[in-house]
Amino acid sequence: MLQKLDTKSPADLTISDLGKNDQRLGLKCNYCSRFRYMATHRFPPETCVSEIAKSLHCAKCGSDDVETFAVSRNSENGYWPAESS
């Protein structure tokens, strides 16, 4: 019998899932394109990754048009994507 893999849509990922999947929490401003990583220890493990953005704004331009999402290592070289200002 085949077992169903535990796959969640990106909207359903939690902080706990990031750790299990070797991913980091990314924050991107859709106004000025700033990209940063956030410390996950600030949030309870059951916090939904996509919901975090609702209470944030960009530290550079002040826009509240930001999104939070899971970030994975580059599959070719194993490095994390670089932050950008």
C-alpha positions as CSV (number, residue, x, y, z in Angstrom):
1,M,0.0,0.0,0.0
2,L,1.3,3.5,-0.9
3,Q,1.6,6.1,1.7
4,K,0.5,9.6,0.9
5,L,3.3,12.1,1.2
6,D,2.8,15.0,3.7
7,T,2.7,17.8,1.2
8,K,1.4,21.2,2.1
9,S,0.7,24.1,-0.2
10,P,3.1,27.1,0.4
11,A,0.2,28.9,2.0
12,D,-0.2,26.2,4.7
13,L,3.5,25.9,5.7
14,T,4.3,26.6,9.4
15,I,7.4,27.7,11.2
16,S,7.8,24.1,12.3
17,D,7.7,22.9,8.7
18,L,10.6,25.2,7.8
19,G,12.9,23.4,10.2
20,K,11.7,20.0,9.1
21,N,12.3,20.9,5.4
22,D,15.7,22.7,5.9
23,Q,14.2,26.0,4.8
24,R,14.5,29.5,6.0
25,L,11.9,32.3,6.5
26,G,12.1,34.9,3.7
27,L,10.6,38.4,3.6
28,K,10.3,40.4,0.4
29,C,9.0,43.9,-0.2
30,N,6.9,44.0,-3.3
31,Y,7.5,47.8,-3.5
32,C,11.3,48.2,-3.3
33,S,12.2,44.5,-3.9
34,R,14.2,44.3,-0.6
35,F,14.8,40.6,0.4
36,R,15.8,39.5,3.9
37,Y,15.8,36.4,6.1
38,M,13.9,36.5,9.4
39,A,14.7,34.7,12.6
40,T,12.1,31.9,13.1
41,H,12.6,31.8,16.9
42,R,10.4,34.9,17.1
43,F,7.3,32.9,16.2
44,P,5.5,29.9,17.7
45,P,6.0,26.7,15.8
46,E,2.4,26.5,14.6
47,T,2.5,30.0,13.0
48,C,1.5,30.0,9.3
49,V,4.4,31.4,7.3
50,S,2.2,33.4,4.9
51,E,0.2,35.0,7.8
52,I,3.4,36.6,9.3
53,A,3.5,39.3,6.5
54,K,0.1,40.7,7.6
55,S,1.8,42.4,10.7
56,L,5.0,43.5,9.0
57,H,6.3,46.4,6.9
58,C,9.5,47.0,5.0
59,A,12.3,48.5,7.1
60,K,13.7,50.2,4.1
61,C,10.8,51.9,2.4
62,G,8.0,51.5,5.0
63,S,5.6,49.7,2.6
64,D,3.2,47.2,4.0
65,D,3.1,45.3,0.7
66,V,5.4,42.5,1.9
67,E,5.3,38.7,1.7
68,T,6.8,36.0,3.8
69,F,7.6,32.6,2.3
70,A,9.8,29.5,2.7
71,V,13.3,29.7,1.1
72,S,15.3,26.7,0.1
73,R,19.0,26.3,-0.7
74,N,20.1,26.5,-4.3
75,S,20.0,22.9,-5.5
76,E,23.1,23.3,-7.7
77,N,25.5,24.7,-5.2
78,G,23.9,24.3,-1.8
79,Y,24.1,28.0,-0.9
80,W,21.2,30.1,0.4
81,P,20.0,32.9,-1.9
82,A,21.7,36.2,-1.1
83,E,19.8,39.0,0.7
84,S,19.3,42.2,-1.3
85,S,18.7,45.8,-0.2
